[in-house]
Amino acid sequence: MTQLKVADIAKNIPEYDGKTVSLKGWVYNKRSSGKIKFLMFRDGTGLIQTVIVKGECEDATFDLFEKMGQESSVIVTGKVRAEARAKLGFEITVQKVEAVQIAENYPVSHKDHGVEFLMENRHLWIRSQKQWAALRIRSEIFFTIQDFFRQRGFTRFDPPILTPTSCEGTSTLFSTPYFDEKAYLSQSGQLYGEAGAFALGNIYTFGPTFRAEKSKTRKHLTEFWMVEPEMTYATLPDVMDLGEAFVKHIVKHCLDNCQAELVILERNQDELKKILSGPFPRISYDESLKILEKRGLSIPWGEDFGAPHETALGEEFGMPVFIHHFPSKIKSFYFKNADDPNGEGVDHDGKYALGADLIAPFGYGEIIGGGQREDKVEILERRIKEHNLKVEDYKWYLDLRRYGSVPHGGFGLGAERTVAWITGVEHVRETIPFPRMMNTLKP
């Protein structure tokens, strides 16, 4: 007898049709119709309907059915039967069910629950179908992220999580005692990634980051994962080219490998397929202001976008759109500047930053932020002072410009926002196993 997973059978139903198999997992749901009983069984890789017929199974199994509540752990033995009407194309006629543990009254039942209740029971909520599907897609995305960069010769480079200073200012940092001094939880691996690129060539960092923003929007977490590639001898167009190829790679992988999960989530796959059909639009900040004015969402030049503005720009194109050449005053100190909205970098302070944000459609907002870095030591040192940061804290970062500086650039992609957009879930809290938000630290 073969010990299998639901997903193993689903991948090759003809091979297992008519064979007896044993599956270890849990009761997801059940219903009864006289002498025929239906047990929905899950094992972490999939959900399958099993059929218990009186006279075709052990008597003890038929009697056990009434005792097994939701999430009871069981071992099911039965015969695989191809069934076109079933979601996975097969079901199992049960011969025997062994109870490993009969669960108590399961709190997260198959009915509507409030968000607060579900968050308090997140350790159980993740067993439900839509949460399961979103987290499975997250896993696939994390796999294909590393595959993308490995295929292109990038080296993984791991920056520290505990840092002595900030990457983008101290207002959104979590601090912690560190022996006789203070340390901070990393906002970004970018600055260390630049050091890695100058040593190893093209690199990427991938790990948890922390932002102490007091935000309660559906797009914000205080702890999230970010992937940050950094390229040497690269300009802003190179950064946008890589970002577009990267996002398309992720979307295609999910369409090719996550069909069952996308169906469970009722995701409109035509919207995702459109993303692969052509180049992403690229417009300047100035051009985006004209679009917003046309849509009745005018903002003064020099202001950053809010959620309504990002949503409107996504709706304008119906696919991801790069906004580039933002006003330099609203971007971080490390961006190279330009004098015109389509210009290259200059050796003095310009009006525009050589940066670009990728806005995902359907209200999911910015999923990529990046650009070309300032590569002149004297300009970078002046910017650090202008941003009221301590030059001595960034001495090592300035050394990168003193010893072999080259044009370089990169971006950061927020993994949870990307998962939310691809899965279509409403809130990023559903894209990470245990979300951390302003009022959420447990379980």
C-alpha positions as CSV (number, residue, x, y, z in Angstrom):
1,M,0.0,0.0,0.0
2,T,1.4,3.4,-1.0
3,Q,1.6,6.3,1.6
4,L,0.8,9.5,-0.4
5,K,-0.4,13.1,-0.2
6,V,-3.5,14.4,-1.9
7,A,-1.3,16.5,-4.2
8,D,0.6,13.5,-5.3
9,I,-2.6,11.8,-6.6
10,A,-3.9,14.9,-8.2
11,K,-0.8,15.2,-10.3
12,N,-1.2,11.8,-11.8
13,I,-4.8,10.5,-11.4
14,P,-4.6,7.8,-14.1
15,E,-1.7,6.1,-12.3
16,Y,-3.6,5.8,-9.0
17,D,-7.2,5.3,-10.4
18,G,-8.5,2.0,-8.8
19,K,-5.6,1.7,-6.4
20,T,-5.8,1.5,-2.6
21,V,-4.0,4.3,-0.8
22,S,-3.5,5.6,2.7
23,L,-3.7,9.3,3.6
24,K,-2.8,11.0,6.9
25,G,-4.4,14.3,7.7
26,W,-7.5,16.0,9.3
27,V,-11.2,16.2,8.9
28,Y,-12.1,19.4,7.1
29,N,-15.9,19.0,7.0
30,K,-18.5,16.2,6.7
31,R,-22.1,15.6,5.7
32,S,-24.4,12.6,5.7
33,S,-27.0,11.2,3.3
34,G,-28.4,8.1,4.9
35,K,-26.2,5.1,4.2
36,I,-23.7,7.3,2.3
37,K,-21.5,9.7,4.2
38,F,-19.1,12.3,2.8
39,L,-15.9,13.3,4.7
40,M,-13.9,16.2,3.4
41,F,-10.3,15.4,4.1
42,R,-7.2,17.7,4.1
43,D,-3.6,16.9,4.5
44,G,-1.9,20.2,4.0
45,T,-1.3,19.6,0.3
46,G,-4.9,19.6,-0.8
47,L,-8.5,18.9,0.0
48,I,-10.3,15.8,-1.2
49,Q,-13.8,14.3,-0.8
50,T,-14.0,10.8,0.5
51,V,-17.1,8.7,0.4
52,I,-18.1,6.3,3.2
53,V,-20.7,3.7,2.2
54,K,-22.2,1.3,4.7
55,G,-21.3,-2.2,3.7
56,E,-18.2,-1.1,1.7
57,C,-16.2,-0.1,4.8
58,E,-15.5,-1.5,8.2
59,D,-18.4,-1.1,10.6
60,A,-16.2,0.7,13.1
61,T,-15.5,3.3,10.4
62,F,-19.2,4.0,9.8
63,D,-19.8,4.4,13.5
64,L,-16.7,6.6,14.0
65,F,-18.0,9.1,11.5
66,E,-20.5,10.6,14.0
67,K,-17.7,11.1,16.6
68,M,-15.2,12.9,14.3
69,G,-15.5,16.6,14.5
70,Q,-13.9,19.3,12.4
71,E,-10.0,19.0,12.6
72,S,-10.0,15.6,14.1
73,S,-6.7,13.9,13.0
74,V,-7.3,10.7,11.0
75,I,-5.7,8.1,8.7
76,V,-7.9,7.3,5.8
77,T,-7.5,4.2,3.7
78,G,-9.5,3.7,0.5
79,K,-9.6,3.2,-3.2
80,V,-9.0,6.1,-5.6
81,R,-11.7,6.7,-8.1
82,A,-11.5,9.1,-11.0
83,E,-14.4,11.5,-10.8
84,A,-14.6,14.4,-13.4
85,R,-17.2,16.3,-11.2
86,A,-14.8,16.4,-8.3
87,K,-12.6,19.6,-8.0
88,L,-9.4,17.6,-8.2
89,G,-10.7,15.1,-10.7
90,F,-10.9,12.2,-8.2
91,E,-12.4,11.0,-4.9
92,I,-11.7,8.2,-2.5
93,T,-14.1,5.4,-1.5
94,V,-13.2,4.7,2.1
95,Q,-12.4,1.3,3.4
96,K,-11.2,2.3,6.8
97,V,-10.7,5.4,9.0
98,E,-8.5,5.4,12.0
99,A,-8.8,8.2,14.5
100,V,-5.5,9.6,15.8
101,Q,-7.2,12.3,17.9
102,I,-10.8,13.3,18.2
103,A,-10.8,17.1,18.2
104,E,-12.8,19.2,20.7
105,N,-15.3,21.7,19.4
106,Y,-13.3,23.6,16.8
107,P,-13.6,27.3,17.3
108,V,-13.1,28.4,13.7
109,S,-16.1,26.7,12.2
110,H,-17.4,27.0,8.6
111,K,-19.3,30.2,9.2
112,D,-18.5,33.9,9.2
113,H,-16.4,35.2,12.0
114,G,-15.2,38.7,12.9
115,V,-11.7,39.8,12.0
116,E,-10.7,40.3,15.6
117,F,-11.8,36.8,16.5
118,L,-9.9,35.3,13.5
119,M,-6.8,37.2,14.3
120,E,-6.9,36.0,17.9
121,N,-7.1,32.5,16.4
122,R,-4.7,33.0,13.6
123,H,-2.9,29.7,14.5
124,L,-6.2,27.9,13.6
125,W,-7.4,30.3,10.9
126,I,-4.5,29.4,8.6
127,R,-6.1,25.9,8.2
128,S,-9.1,27.4,6.4
129,Q,-9.1,27.0,2.6
130,K,-8.6,30.6,1.5
131,Q,-5.8,31.2,4.1
132,W,-4.2,27.9,3.1
133,A,-4.4,28.9,-0.6
134,A,-2.8,32.3,0.0
135,L,0.0,30.9,2.0
136,R,0.7,28.1,-0.5
137,I,1.0,30.8,-3.2
138,R,3.3,32.8,-0.9
139,S,5.5,29.7,-0.7
140,E,5.6,29.4,-4.5
141,I,6.4,33.1,-4.9
142,F,9.3,32.8,-2.4
143,F,10.6,29.8,-4.3
144,T,10.5,31.5,-7.7
145,I,12.0,34.7,-6.4
146,Q,15.2,32.9,-5.7
147,D,15.0,30.9,-8.9
148,F,14.7,34.2,-10.9
149,F,17.8,35.7,-9.5
150,R,19.8,32.4,-9.7
151,Q,18.9,32.1,-13.4
152,R,20.4,35.5,-14.0
153,G,23.6,35.0,-12.1
154,F,22.8,37.1,-9.0
155,T,24.4,36.1,-5.7
156,R,22.3,36.0,-2.6
157,F,23.8,38.4,0.0
158,D,22.3,38.4,3.6
159,P,22.4,41.8,5.4
160,P,22.1,42.1,9.1
161,I,18.8,42.5,10.8
162,L,20.3,44.4,13.8
163,T,21.8,47.7,12.5
164,P,23.5,50.7,14.1
165,T,21.6,53.3,12.2
166,S,18.7,53.8,9.8
167,C,18.4,53.4,6.0
168,E,15.7,56.0,5.5
169,G,15.5,58.1,8.7
170,T,14.8,57.2,12.3
171,S,11.1,58.0,12.5
172,T,10.0,54.5,11.6
173,L,12.6,52.4,13.4
174,F,12.1,49.9,16.1
175,S,15.0,50.2,18.6
176,T,16.4,47.6,21.0
177,P,19.1,47.6,23.7
178,Y,22.3,46.1,22.4
179,F,24.7,45.6,25.3
180,D,25.9,49.1,26.0
181,E,24.4,50.8,23.0
182,K,21.2,51.0,21.0
183,A,20.5,48.9,17.9
184,Y,17.7,49.1,15.4
185,L,15.7,46.5,13.5
186,S,16.5,46.8,9.8
187,Q,14.2,48.9,7.6
188,S,15.9,47.6,4.5
189,G,18.9,45.6,3.3
190,Q,19.7,48.1,0.6
191,L,22.8,49.9,2.0
192,Y,24.5,46.6,2.8
193,G,23.4,45.2,-0.5
194,E,25.3,48.0,-2.3
195,A,28.4,46.9,-0.4
196,G,27.7,43.3,-1.5
197,A,27.3,44.4,-5.2
198,F,30.7,46.1,-5.1
199,A,32.3,42.9,-3.8
200,L,30.3,40.2,-5.7
201,G,28.7,41.8,-8.7
202,N,24.9,41.7,-9.0
203,I,23.4,40.5,-5.7
204,Y,20.0,40.3,-4.0
205,T,19.0,40.4,-0.4
206,F,15.9,38.6,0.8
207,G,14.6,38.7,4.4
208,P,12.4,40.3,7.0
209,T,12.3,44.0,7.5
210,F,10.6,46.2,10.0
211,R,8.8,49.6,9.8
212,A,7.4,51.3,12.9
213,E,4.9,53.3,10.8
214,K,1.7,54.0,12.7
215,S,-0.5,52.9,9.8
216,K,-3.7,50.9,9.9
217,T,-4.3,50.5,6.1
218,R,-4.8,47.2,4.4
219,K,-1.4,47.5,2.8
220,H,0.8,47.9,5.9
221,L,2.6,45.5,8.2
222,T,5.2,46.3,10.8
223,E,7.1,43.1,9.9
224,F,7.3,42.0,6.3
225,W,9.6,40.3,3.8
226,M,11.5,42.2,1.1
227,V,13.7,41.2,-1.8
228,E,16.2,43.8,-2.9
229,P,18.4,43.2,-5.9
230,E,21.4,45.6,-6.5
231,M,23.2,45.9,-9.8
232,T,26.6,47.5,-10.6
233,Y,27.1,49.5,-13.8
234,A,23.3,50.0,-13.9
235,T,21.1,53.0,-14.6
236,L,17.4,53.8,-13.9
237,P,16.2,52.1,-17.1
238,D,18.1,49.0,-16.2
239,V,16.4,48.9,-12.8
240,M,12.9,49.2,-14.4
241,D,13.8,46.5,-17.0
242,L,14.8,44.1,-14.2
243,G,11.7,45.0,-12.1
244,E,9.3,44.3,-15.0
245,A,11.0,41.0,-15.9
246,F,10.9,40.0,-12.2
247,V,7.2,40.7,-11.7
248,K,6.2,38.9,-14.9
249,H,8.3,35.9,-13.9
250,I,6.4,35.7,-10.6
251,V,3.0,36.1,-12.2
252,K,3.7,33.4,-14.8
253,H,5.0,31.0,-12.2
254,C,1.8,31.4,-10.2
255,L,-0.4,30.9,-13.3
256,D,1.6,27.8,-14.2
257,N,1.9,26.2,-10.8
258,C,-0.9,27.5,-8.5
259,Q,-4.1,26.8,-10.4
260,A,-5.9,25.0,-7.6
261,E,-5.1,27.8,-5.2
262,L,-6.1,30.6,-7.6
263,V,-9.5,28.8,-8.1
264,I,-10.1,28.5,-4.4
265,L,-9.4,32.3,-4.0
266,E,-11.7,33.0,-7.0
267,R,-8.9,35.1,-8.5
268,N,-9.7,36.6,-11.9
269,Q,-6.9,35.0,-13.9
270,D,-7.5,37.0,-17.1
271,E,-6.3,40.1,-15.1
272,L,-3.1,38.3,-14.3
273,K,-2.7,37.0,-17.9
274,K,-3.0,40.5,-19.2
275,I,0.2,41.4,-17.3
276,L,2.2,39.1,-19.5
277,S,0.8,40.4,-22.7
278,G,2.9,43.6,-23.1
279,P,5.3,46.0,-21.6
280,F,4.5,47.9,-18.4
281,P,3.7,51.6,-19.1
282,R,6.4,54.0,-17.8
283,I,5.4,57.6,-17.1
284,S,7.0,60.4,-15.2
285,Y,5.7,61.9,-12.0
286,D,4.8,65.0,-14.0
287,E,2.8,63.0,-16.5
288,S,1.0,61.1,-13.7
289,L,-0.1,64.5,-12.2
290,K,-2.0,65.2,-15.5
291,I,-3.7,61.8,-15.3
292,L,-4.7,62.4,-11.7
293,E,-6.0,65.9,-12.6
294,K,-8.1,64.3,-15.4
295,R,-9.6,61.9,-12.8
296,G,-10.4,64.7,-10.3
297,L,-7.5,63.8,-7.9
298,S,-5.2,66.8,-8.4
299,I,-2.3,67.2,-5.9
300,P,0.3,70.0,-5.8
301,W,3.6,69.3,-7.5
302,G,6.0,67.9,-4.9
303,E,3.5,65.9,-2.9
304,D,3.7,62.1,-2.7
305,F,0.9,59.9,-3.7
306,G,-1.7,58.5,-1.3
307,A,-3.7,55.3,-1.7
308,P,-6.5,57.0,-3.9
309,H,-3.8,58.3,-6.3
310,E,-2.1,55.0,-6.7
311,T,-5.4,53.3,-7.2
312,A,-6.4,55.8,-9.9
313,L,-3.1,55.3,-11.7
314,G,-3.5,51.5,-11.6
315,E,-7.0,51.9,-13.0
316,E,-5.8,54.1,-15.8
317,F,-3.7,51.3,-17.3
318,G,-5.3,48.1,-15.9
319,M,-1.8,46.7,-15.3
320,P,1.4,47.6,-13.4
321,V,2.7,51.0,-14.2
322,F,6.1,52.5,-13.4
323,I,6.1,56.1,-12.1
324,H,9.6,57.6,-12.5
325,H,11.4,60.9,-11.8
326,F,9.7,61.8,-8.6
327,P,10.6,65.1,-6.9
328,S,13.9,64.7,-5.2
329,K,12.7,66.3,-2.0
330,I,10.3,63.4,-1.3
331,K,12.8,60.7,-1.9
332,S,15.7,59.3,0.2
333,F,19.2,60.8,0.3
334,Y,20.8,58.1,-1.7
335,F,19.0,58.7,-5.0
336,K,20.9,60.3,-7.9
337,N,19.2,63.4,-9.2
338,A,18.4,64.9,-12.6
339,D,17.4,68.3,-13.8
340,D,14.5,67.3,-16.0
341,P,11.7,64.6,-15.8
342,N,13.3,62.4,-18.4
343,G,17.0,63.2,-17.8
344,E,20.0,61.3,-16.7
345,G,21.9,61.8,-13.5
346,V,23.8,65.1,-12.9
347,D,26.7,66.0,-10.6
348,H,24.7,68.5,-8.6
349,D,21.4,68.6,-6.9
350,G,18.6,68.3,-9.3
351,K,14.8,68.7,-9.1
352,Y,14.1,65.1,-9.8
353,A,15.2,61.8,-8.3
354,L,16.3,59.0,-10.6
355,G,13.8,56.6,-8.9
356,A,10.8,54.6,-9.9
357,D,7.8,53.0,-8.2
358,L,5.8,50.2,-9.7
359,I,2.2,50.6,-8.9
360,A,0.1,47.4,-9.0
361,P,-3.5,47.7,-10.4
362,F,-6.8,47.1,-8.5
363,G,-5.8,49.2,-5.5
364,Y,-2.8,47.2,-4.2
365,G,-0.5,50.2,-4.5
366,E,3.3,50.3,-4.7
367,I,5.0,46.9,-4.9
368,I,8.4,48.0,-6.1
369,G,10.4,51.1,-5.1
370,G,13.9,51.8,-6.3
371,G,16.2,53.6,-8.7
372,Q,19.7,54.7,-9.4
373,R,22.0,55.5,-6.5
374,E,24.1,58.6,-6.1
375,D,27.7,57.5,-6.9
376,K,29.6,60.7,-6.1
377,V,31.1,60.8,-2.6
378,E,30.9,64.6,-2.2
379,I,27.2,64.8,-3.3
380,L,26.2,61.8,-1.1
381,E,28.0,63.3,1.9
382,R,26.2,66.6,1.4
383,R,22.8,64.8,1.1
384,I,23.4,63.0,4.4
385,K,23.9,66.3,6.1
386,E,20.9,67.8,4.5
387,H,18.7,65.0,5.8
388,N,20.0,65.7,9.3
389,L,21.8,62.3,9.5
390,K,25.3,61.9,11.1
391,V,28.0,61.5,8.6
392,E,30.1,59.3,10.9
393,D,27.3,56.8,11.0
394,Y,27.6,56.4,7.2
395,K,31.4,56.5,6.9
396,W,31.4,52.9,5.7
397,Y,28.7,53.7,3.1
398,L,30.6,56.7,1.8
399,D,33.7,54.4,1.4
400,L,31.8,52.6,-1.4
401,R,32.0,55.9,-3.4
402,R,35.7,56.5,-2.4
403,Y,37.0,53.1,-3.6
404,G,35.9,52.1,-7.1
405,S,32.5,53.8,-7.4
406,V,30.4,53.0,-10.4
407,P,26.8,53.8,-11.5
408,H,24.6,51.3,-9.7
409,G,21.0,50.8,-8.8
410,G,18.3,48.4,-7.5
411,F,14.9,48.2,-6.0
412,G,12.9,46.6,-3.2
413,L,9.9,44.4,-3.7
414,G,7.5,43.9,-0.8
415,A,6.6,40.2,-0.8
416,E,3.4,40.5,1.1
417,R,1.9,43.2,-1.1
418,T,2.9,41.2,-4.1
419,V,1.2,38.1,-2.7
420,A,-1.9,40.1,-1.8
421,W,-2.1,41.5,-5.4
422,I,-1.6,38.1,-7.1
423,T,-4.0,36.3,-4.8
424,G,-6.6,39.1,-4.7
425,V,-7.0,38.9,-0.9
426,E,-8.3,42.1,0.6
427,H,-5.7,42.7,3.3
428,V,-1.9,41.9,3.6
429,R,-2.6,40.3,7.0
430,E,-3.7,37.2,5.0
431,T,-0.4,36.9,3.1
432,I,1.9,36.1,6.1
433,P,1.4,33.4,8.6
434,F,1.4,35.6,11.7
435,P,1.0,39.2,10.8
436,R,2.4,42.0,12.9
437,M,0.5,45.3,12.9
438,M,0.0,48.2,15.2
439,N,-2.4,46.3,17.5
440,T,-1.4,42.8,16.6
441,L,1.4,41.0,18.4
442,K,-0.3,37.7,19.4
443,P,-0.3,34.8,18.8
